Structures are given as C-alpha cells and as structure tokens.
Amino acid sequence: MENTKTNYGALTTLITVFFFWGFIAAGNSIFIPFCKTYFKLDQFQSLLIDFAFYFAYYVGALILFIVGTQRGTDPVGKWGYKNSIVYGLVFSALGAAAMIFSVYMDVFVGMLFGLFIVALGFSLQQTAANPFMISLGDEKTGSNRISLGGGINSLGTTIAPLIVGFALFGSVVVTEDMKKTLSTDKVSILYVCVGLLFLSVAALFHFSKKLPQAKTIEKTEKANKALASLLIMTGLLITCFTPVFNSYRTKEAKEIVKLEEQKSVYVEQNNVEKLKHFSDEETVQMDAEIHTLKKPLEQQRMLWLSAGLIVVIGGILSSFSFARKDKNGWGAMQYPQLVLGMLAIFVYVGVEVAIGSNLSELLSKKEFGDHTSIETAPYIGLFWGSLMIGRWASAIHAFELSKMTKNILTIIIPIIAFGIVLGFSALMGHEVKDLYFYIICVLILIVGFFFTQNKPAKTLFVFSVLGVAATLTGVLSTGLVSVYAFLSAGLFCSIMWPCIFSLSLAGLGKYKSQGSAFLVMMILGGAIIPLIQGKLVDITGVQKSFLVGTACFVYLMLFAFWVNRILKKQGVSLD
C-alpha cells in the first residue's frame, strides 16, 4: 500500500466525493433559516440541524470501531477503501429518501433523522477516503493530497448556497418573505436529485477501473479498553445533552414561547418596531418576563453543554494517560499522536464551525457594520471561501512540479481563488468593495506557506499561532479590522485538517484505518463547540465569545509542538 509515485488517475476519481461532501453540507445553511421559520423554532432548536449532522459522524465512526473490535478486523480495511465509499454513498441515499418522506409529512424530527442518516454515510466515506488519499502516493506528501481534496470540498461549499438557493427560491438572494413562502415540494424535489446523485457517484466509484480496491487484511487486536472508554464517554454525553433538549419541554419553556408569540403579535399589530418605540411599556414588560424565565434556563443549558465538553476532553486525555501506562487493549489509541490528534480534530472542527456560525450575529452589531442578514452574506461567503483559498494553495504540492513552478503557483493560486470567491459574491448581487483589502490577509497566508516549507508539524504550529493572533485581534479591536481578523481565521484553518490527519496517522501501520475512524469521530466538535459559543454570546456578548476560538487555536499550537517531539522519538518523519 506504500507508493512513491502518485496515482493521478485514482486521485482524480477520488476527489469527486470530496466535492460532494462540501456541496451537501453547505445546504444546511439554507435549511436552518427555513426550518426556523417554517417550524417556528428558536435559534438553538434550528441549530439541531448542524448538531444532528455532525453528531452522526461520531456515531458512525463509533459503530465501525465496535464492529472492528468485536470481529478482530477493521471493516473498512476488509471491505477496501473503494467499496467502503460505495457503501457510504448508498447509505446516504437512504438518508435522502428519509429526508424526502419527512419533508412530505412536515415532521422536523424526521428531517433531523434523515440528515443524520446522510451524515452516517458521510462518516463511512470519510473514514475510508482520508487514508485512501494518503495511500495513493508517498506518505510524506499525503497531507497535500488531502489538501487537494479539501480544496475541492471547499469549492463545493462555496458554490452550494448559490445553486441550492436557485433550486429552492429561484433567486440567489434569499429574503425573509421567500423563506416564509418556501414550498416543501421544492425541498422534496431537491433531495430526490440529491439521492440520485448519491447513487450516481456510487456507480462511478463501483465501476471505475482507475480506483484500486485498497484492502488491508491485517488482523487487529480487540481494543476493549478503547471501546470501553468511548462507550462511557458516549453515555456521559447523552446524559449531558438530554437535560438540554428536555428543557424545551418544561413549563417555563412553554411560557416563554407563549410570551414571545404574544409580543410578536403585539409588535405587528401596533407597528412598534417600525416606529422605533422600543420603550413601549407593554413590550418592555413582556421582555422583562421573558428574561426572568429564560435566564435560569439558559444557565442550566450552558452548564450541561459545558459538562459535555468536559466529558470529551476528559475522556480523551484520560485514555491517553491510561494508554501510556499499558498499551495492551487500546488498539490505535496506544499511539499518543493519535489520541492527542483526536482532540486536535475535535477543536479544529469546532472552531471552524463556531466562527462561521457566529459571524452573522457579530456583523449585525452597530460597531461591526450594523448589517442585515442579507448584507452579511459576502462576509460569511468569504470566511468559507478562505478555506478554499488556503487549501488550493496547499494542494499545489500534491503535484509533481518543479520547485520554481510550485513557488510561482503558491503566490498566484491564492490570489486567483480570492478573486473567485469575491466573484461569486458579486454574481449573487452583493456589494464587495469593503472586502478588497482582505487581500492583505491572503498575502500573510502566502508568506506563511513559504515560511513553513510544506512541513506538516511546522505548518500546523505557525498557522495555529496566526489563528491565536487573529482571534485576539478580533476580540480587542472593532470595525473592519476586527471583521477581517475573524474572517482570516478561515485562512489559517484551511490547511489544518490534512496536517492533523497525516501527523496523527503517521507510524500507525495496520492501525491506520482504525485511527482514521477515531479521528472522524471527533468531527463531534462541530456539534458541541458552536453551541457553547452560542450560549456565551448571551452571557458575555458576541465579540468576547470568540475567545473560544482562541482557546482552540492554543491547543492546536501545543499539539503541533507535542506531536513533532513524539514522532521524532518513534523515528517517524513526515518532513
């Protein structure tokens, strides 16, 4: 399975599925506001779409691990990377069918279940695809091939809102009126197309002669200790999340909903907001009653969400501590680079999703432009587009080019990608002149690439430091400087996934597929960390809540330092 020459034919076929993940996942940004309006949800409830999606990655990877532990063989390795991706695509097609049925029945919980099944399929696909990417050439350049896949993934994420917006609304600019008149028939039609697309890509992979089966037949030990640790962590997570969900069914929660509906009717009937009568005695009284009821509920929810975070961090670090004392029974978790990498993936996905999810709230504040939800679109698009900019630049090293050509492309590609991102926003009818000077941040990215010299540990360390600097700058400043700082976090996040993955899997040998499953589990961070920052917005204000991102980047910086020392002690080098 170790190759020194890149298999470009297989690589070309494999990256199509990376585009697919980005395209489908970006559709969630369309369904969140729709479901919030259509099903009359609050923001936390509507964000359960993201929670269901990202939590499924954890559950799917955990199921694979349980099966592998019980049978003594890694199921993904036994099926082969190619077949595993095919199975995952078919499973996602079943999720699309469940989504269609739930939309037809107007059941929000059913839609969550459908998205959960779709993401379960994605979990299997990603568990296979990332080590598959590494196996298609020299292991030292594996992170670059994953970056190439990530760049294609980001392209899908960037253009998906445009295409899905046209499909659902007939317009690239989605207004509140359009959300209210959205026909569920269009959602059903969209997911019929999505389901057919899943099956089409599955057929492409199945019949492709370019893709090797890439099977691994090594037996793996039954990692009973790792399994027990993960099952305990899962049980504790369920214990933490259940009170949060149940809090929406309490008497107080129902009273809050009733008061908010009364306030909405009163405001509409009396034209309070349009007349700017915010001191209206009736609305002030209702706001006071709502605040009195909501404060203890929000504090309780924040407490349980924080407990969930502690469970994950404590579970992973305790596993690391036990595995150091006795490696027997821990499987891939016997490797410290993998265990610490699990936490790195957790915080990386968490900070990426959390920043993107809270930018709109930040931009709505007066000191950051007082933008409407529609006016924030080009800024949000630039954040996600920043991931594409960095990944395209990193992917250059996946190709066998001369050093001079790579240097020239490292300068040109990010600038071209930046132009493409702004071009999409302009095509959507948005004003982008305030974003021109973001080119300065892109230039910092380019300098960072030259400084790190394509070395995974050094790259992760430097870009984590830049992430810390960016989030701190954003918290301590205001206006466009602060906005640019938070947006630039997308640039510095862009290359972290492949670096973390390649560093965490280095030297794992026959445990590489099992280790990949553990890493995919930790996409769970996208379900937990954004919700925690969202609750902090209510307590500390939106700007200070971005310190959550600072903490995440600090850990990533420490991980880069630790893993480099660990791999050197093991005699493993990716430089």
PyMOL commands that set and color helices and strands:
alter all, ss='L'
color gray80, all
select helices_A, chain A and resi 8-26+28-38+43-46+48-71+75-79+81-105+108-135+139-169+176-180+184-207+224-249+251-270+281-325+331-334+336-363+366-368+377-398+403-427+433-452+456-476+479-493+496-505+509-540+542-545+547-570
alter helices_A, ss='H'
color red, helices_A
deselect
rebuild
show_as cartoon
